[in-house]
């Protein structure tokens, strides 16, 4: 059977292509080494934060390390932002040591020649370590054990290697977790794990899972150089382990192939570059998407990873909420004061309810009042996020249940909120329009107003208002009850004690008849004892917190008023408040407390008028009941501190310290009738 001869044109074309390929191969710079570069970011040292040092390996298309690259070849970015490169050196030139974990499989399948050859290459690897390097020997079979902790003493390492014996199964996944944790804890800036194994995780002895061990290796900035020995290593796992940790997977089909593989590992470690860059002023602690680009002539490559960067000794914030536990049921307003452990100052706390921000605070105690009336009954998720001055963050999520609660009613007049309760009395002059402010879990269906227990009016849609006119309702003391009903059938009510007068132009003010016993005695006369009234000078308007702190509260002036009726008993001073500046402790005023309710705030009509940042128009009330003084935070924001603890209400004891805005109020009981 004859063969077909190739056409002459085809022969000529083949010769031409061969000559072209030969000519191309002989050109300068040509060859297998040309092509894309493989760039790996192996780790980051932040001991000089915000200056960082990135450990980078560069290899050509054949996997051979690329040496002697100038600083101009390297470009770094953090979260897409270019960083100035300050210096580039090889690890060898810099004399920077490396901490290497030698992790050796000593399971039963390693008996004989495999273990003997593994000991040989391990000894040779240790022999080539520099004086600045440290090595640790870790072995695994049924379990994982440290045969020799990190040391620079080569003789100690040789002895540990010589003692290795094979037997048992293969706890490979646990070995990976232990190795990466050990390497990450080393005090050298460069770290690596060299792992030798001849099989898969076997025997079900590992506590770590396959995916869990891979995730642990990927997140610590420690490269794994994996060596699969023999015909049955877990190639997929070892390849993933190397790739996800920015290392390299290598294979030794027979024990005789181990020496060149370990030579390659040694060369890779010795050819690493140390690239120093500056994150700049205002750099934050936390995760960065760090990218390295390397250019060599027409060849280039890029590598990177997300790395955690923080100064030495830094700990990200850890937060807890002692008052709110997982699965708890909230039926009353709950003041949340977080417990925060952090190495740097906390600058922000955010509260998110079901993903929506409901509060934020930028100064201690970072508290928040969790009020069930503001959320629908049922399951909710509260997330607290805190941020420190370096941008580091911590978070906590708590799932809790909100109980069904009745609507909550407040009452507003044109001159401010009317205080509720039988202990308060508010004077209203002339015809006044009052509005009920209702907070409820379900839409409000109706608001009823009752005057002295008798129906007065009803509103079915906002605004829920009522008009009081002393000409119609008559002058004198009245009790106004406001009842709100929501769509869920829940009813809530509040009672307000009012004094209706026909005098035009008067402002609603709490009635007071408080007088210091000493002052009363000073104004006593043969005709009878004179009553005292507190009058305050106008408080200054303060523009800044510093001005508020520096300002003293207006002086209290006492003046005479009409004599008391025959036999009338005046309120006497049972306690006193001394007011100090919180900033420097300077005393700036004093006020007496009697049996009548006593209000502190920034609005005229309060018994103690304080100006400054954080002072509400009617901030807190003190009153005397059953021989004790009670304190009530009228704002319900939880910003009143008694002896350093936030309170919504408290029973005061002699010597208690009340912190309010830029002031500290010292409570002291006086001797006398109670």
ABEGO torsion letter per residue (X at the ends): XBBBBBBAAAAAAAAAAAAAAAAAAABBGBEAABEBBBBBBABBBAAAOABBBBBBBBBBAAGBBBBGBBAAABBBBBGGBBBBBABBBBAAAAGBBBBBBBBBBABAAABEAAAAAAAAAAAAAAAABBAABBBBBBBBBABBBBABBBBABAAAAAAAAAABBBEEBBBAAAAAAAAAAAAAABABABBBBBBBBABBBBGGABABBAAAAAAAAAAAGBBBBBBBBEAABBAAAAAAAAAAAGBBBBBBABAAAAAAAAAAAAAAAAABBBBBBBAEBGBBBEBBBBBBBBBBEABBBBBEBBBBBBBBGBBBBBBBBAABBBGBBBABBBBBBBBBBBABBBABBBBBBGGBBABBBABOAGBBBBBAAABBBEBBBBBBBBBBAAGBBBBBBBBBBBBBBBBBBBBBBAAEBBBBEAABBBBBBEBBBBBBBBBBABBBABBBBBBGGBBABBBABOBBBBBBBAAAAEBEBBBBBBBBBBAAGBBBBBBBBBBBBABBGBBBBBBBBBBBAAAAAAABBAAEBBBBBBBBBBBBBBABAAAAAABBBBBBBBBBBBBBBBGBBBBBBABBBBBBBAAAGBBAEBBBBBABBBBBBABBGBABBBBEBGBBABABBBBBBGGBBBBBBAAGAGABBBGGBBBABBBBBBGBBBBBEABBBBBBBBBEBX
